[in-house]
Each structure stands twice: as C-alpha cells, then as structure tokens.
Amino acid sequence: MPLTLKITEQERAKRLSNVREALASVRLEGLEPGQEAVSIFERYVEGELTLEQVGTEMDALHDRKYGPVPVPRNGSS
C-alpha cells in the first residue's frame, strides 16, 4: 500500500481544484489525458504523491510511452 501524506481536507480540496483546472486547460487544447496520467493526478489529490513526485511520475510515463526526447547540443541535431 502506498504511503499517504498527512494532508488536511482543505489541502485535498485545493489539490482537487488545481487538478481539475489543469485537466480543463489540457482539454481546451484538444487533448485528453490517458488513464495512467489521470491515475497519477488522483494519487496526488489523495496525498500519495507530492507535486515534485507527480512531475517525476509524468516524466517516467512519457519515457515509457514515447522514449526519451533527444535534446540537441550546440546547435546541432
């Protein structure tokens, strides 16, 4: 069972509001988040992840789905 952070109901409500706003923004761009991404956000709302951990989880999800993104160095590709 994942470790749950001790967050208040007020913090949970704030997190839920922030996630809803973020998802609405993504949907306005014409995108729909996958179930794996939604699951990560749900874990954040419930206090299982910090915001930093959400970023790490999203990066790992992206790498699993699409592979690492090559970054050009010194103006070359």
C-alpha positions in Angstrom: 0.0 0.0 0.0 1.4 3.4 -0.9 2.5 5.8 1.8 -0.1 8.6 2.1 1.0 12.1 3.2 -1.0 13.6 6.0 -2.9 16.3 4.2 -5.9 18.2 5.5 -9.3 18.1 3.8 -8.7 21.7 2.8 -5.4 20.7 1.1 -7.1 17.8 -0.6 -9.8 20.2 -1.9 -7.2 22.6 -3.1 -5.3 19.8 -4.9 -8.5 18.6 -6.5 -9.4 22.1 -7.7 -5.9 22.5 -9.2 -6.0 19.2 -11.0 -9.5 19.9 -12.4 -8.2 23.3 -13.7 -5.1 21.6 -15.2 -7.2 19.0 -16.9 -9.6 21.6 -18.2 -6.7 23.5 -19.7 -5.4 20.4 -21.4 -8.8 19.6 -22.8 -9.1 23.2 -24.2 -6.0 22.4 -26.2 -8.0 19.5 -27.7 -6.1 16.8 -25.8 -7.5 14.1 -23.5 -5.2 12.7 -20.8 -4.8 9.0 -20.6 -5.9 6.8 -17.7 -2.3 6.5 -16.5 -2.0 10.3 -16.2 -5.3 10.6 -14.5 -4.3 7.9 -12.0 -1.1 9.9 -11.2 -3.3 13.0 -10.6 -5.7 11.0 -8.4 -2.7 9.8 -6.3 -1.7 13.4 -5.8 -5.2 14.5 -4.8 -5.3 11.7 -2.2 -1.9 12.7 -0.7 0.1 9.7 -2.1 2.4 12.0 -4.1 3.9 15.4 -3.7 3.8 17.8 -6.7 7.5 17.0 -7.3 6.7 13.3 -7.4 3.9 14.0 -9.9 6.4 15.6 -12.2 8.8 12.6 -11.9 5.9 10.1 -12.5 4.7 12.1 -15.6 8.3 12.1 -16.9 8.6 8.4 -16.4 5.2 7.8 -18.1 6.2 9.9 -21.0 9.5 8.0 -21.4 7.7 4.6 -21.2 5.2 5.7 -23.9 7.5 7.7 -26.2 11.1 7.1 -25.2 13.5 9.8 -24.1 13.4 13.0 -26.1 16.7 13.8 -27.6 18.0 17.4 -26.9 20.2 19.0 -29.5 23.5 20.3 -28.2 25.5 23.2 -29.5 23.0 24.0 -32.3 23.3 20.5 -33.9 20.6 17.9 -34.0 
